[in-house]
Amino acid sequence: MLTTLTTGIMNMVFFLSVVGLTAAISIVAVVLLMLFLITKELASASSSGFSLRIAKFASVGILPLVMVFAVIAFMKIVEVLA
């Protein structure tokens, strides 16, 4: 009986830690996406070579972060509907 209770508590703690980790990674991904988009817009507004290189560098990270954002949004919609 004690073993079953201990296993159940350990599984619950593990589940809560995974959910917390997922939420933290989601927040970091969305913040990074916002920073990359802001950086690209500000850098592309200037005409210097350095700022254009920064805008091009920021463009590389935007697509993967948009895909992560789409997955996060889809999972939140599924969570609400389920």
Secondary structure in CASP SS format (residue, H / E / C, confidence):
PFRMAT SS
TARGET T0000
AUTHOR 0000-0000-0000
METHOD secondary structure of the structure
MODEL  1
M C 1.00
L H 1.00
T H 1.00
T H 1.00
L H 1.00
T H 1.00
T H 1.00
G H 1.00
I H 1.00
M H 1.00
N H 1.00
M H 1.00
V H 1.00
F H 1.00
F H 1.00
L H 1.00
S H 1.00
V H 1.00
V H 1.00
G H 1.00
L H 1.00
T H 1.00
A H 1.00
A H 1.00
I H 1.00
S H 1.00
I H 1.00
V H 1.00
A H 1.00
V H 1.00
V H 1.00
L H 1.00
L H 1.00
M H 1.00
L H 1.00
F H 1.00
L H 1.00
I H 1.00
T H 1.00
K H 1.00
E H 1.00
L H 1.00
A H 1.00
S H 1.00
A C 1.00
S C 1.00
S C 1.00
S C 1.00
G H 1.00
F H 1.00
S H 1.00
L H 1.00
R H 1.00
I H 1.00
A H 1.00
K H 1.00
F H 1.00
A H 1.00
S H 1.00
V H 1.00
G H 1.00
I H 1.00
L H 1.00
P H 1.00
L H 1.00
V H 1.00
M H 1.00
V H 1.00
F H 1.00
A H 1.00
V H 1.00
I H 1.00
A H 1.00
F H 1.00
M H 1.00
K H 1.00
I H 1.00
V H 1.00
E H 1.00
V H 1.00
L H 1.00
A C 1.00
END
